[in-house]
């Protein structure tokens, strides 16, 4: 399975990353992408930017472990995960998850699984800059609830068209 995992400060080109994953491939029948973008507000308050911090070796290893978990659950042909860190302004990209499979069901499920993991359990810490100052962002109960569905024992499914 073609796999790319990168943590970086710089913005990335979503179209170029999808092309890199699928170039020359005739076995891929479905590609699902998720691109997270920095919003200009947090809980209804204007923000100037967000800053993401992480432990580099730990974050990469944990993301790789979850990509491998996705591969055991679904018949994937490729995965790309790119996550930025540092200061990110509204309108800039934060994260990209690309999953490729022969069929759409596996690609959609794996992308959701990976995003739920990144949102709730990946070792990143988020701080927002608001007019009143900087504050660390707490985990959201709704995100945790969404991720709970993946804790059932994994069952590899062969996807249908």
N, C-alpha and C positions, 0 to 999 in steps of 0.2 A: 504494500500500500504506500503510495506517495504521501509523505508527511512533511509539512513545514510548520515549525513553531518558532516564532520570533517575538521577543520583547524589545521594544525600541522607543526612542524619543521622537523620531521623525514620523511625519505623516506617511501614509502609504496609498497606493493606487489600487483600488478594489478591482477594477477591470483588468489591470495587468496581473494581479495575483490569481484571478480566476483563469486567465489565459495561460499562465505558467502551470497551473495544476492540470489543465485539460489539453494542452498542446499535444497534437499527434495521437491522442487517445481516441479509439473507436469503441472501447468497451464502456465508456461512461454514457449513461442514458439520462442521468439527472444530476443537476448541480444546484445546491441550495446555498445561498449566502445570507449572512446577517452582518450588517454594518451598524455599529453603535456610534452615535454622534453626540457630542456635548451640547446639551440644551442651554439656553440663556436664563433658565430659572430653576430653582430647586425649592420645592414645596411652596410655590407661588412667589418666591422672592427672587429678585434679579441676582445673577451671579456674574462676576467678571471672568472667572475661570475655575477649573478644578485642577487639583494636583493629585496624581496617583503615585504612590510609593509602593515598593515591593522589595523582597529579598531575591535577587536575580537567580541564583542557583536553585533555590527552593521553588520559586514560581515556575521556572521552566520545567523542573522535574515533575511537579504536581500537574501541570498542564499536560505533559507527555503521558503521565499515568492515566489521566482521564481520556485522552485521545485513544490510548490502548484499550481502555474500558469500552469506549464507543465501538471500536473495531470488533471487540468480542460480542457485542450485542447486535450489531447490524453488519450486513455485507458491504462494507465500504471499500471504495477503490482509491480514495484520496481524501486528505484533510489538510486544511491550512488554518492555523490560528495565529493571528498577529494581535498583540496587545501593546498599546502605548503606555508609557509612564512619563512622569514629569508634568509640567504645566501645560494644560490643554484649554484653549479658548472656545467659547460657544461657536458652533458651526464646524469645528474640526472633528475628524474621525478619532475614535477611541479604540475600537476593537473590530476585528473581522474574523468571522468563522465561515469557512467554506467546506462543505461536505460533498463528496461525489460518490455516486453508486450507480448500479445498473438501473435502478428503479427509484421513483420519487419517495416512496414511503420511508425507506431506510435513510435517504438523504435528509428529509425533513426531521425525522425523529432524532437522528444523531446531532443535527445542528441545534435543536432545542435542548437536548441533553447537555451538550457542551456549553451553551450559553447559560443554562440554569446553573451549571457548576461555576462558570466564570463569575456570574453575578453574586453567588452566595458563599462559595467556599475557596475560591482562588486566593492565594496570599497577596492581595492588593489592599491598600488603604487609601481612602478617598477623602480629600479635604476640599471644601468649596470656599471661594473668596466672595463674600457678600459685602454690601456697603458698610455693614456694622462690624466687619472683621472676618477672620477665617475660622472655620469650624470643621471638625471631623464628622463624616457622615456615618450614621449608624445603619446597620443592616435593616432591611425592610421585611416585616412579617409576611407580606404578600409574596415576595421573592422566595423566602424560605418555604412557604406553603407550596409554591409551584415546583420547587426542586424535590419535595418529598416523594413525588410520584416515581422517581427514578430509584428509590431505595428498595423496591421489591427485588427479589432475586432475578438476575438478568436471564433473559431467554433470547437466544439468537433466532431471528426470524428471517426467512427468505422472503423478500418482498415480491409482491405481484405487480403487474403493470399498474 
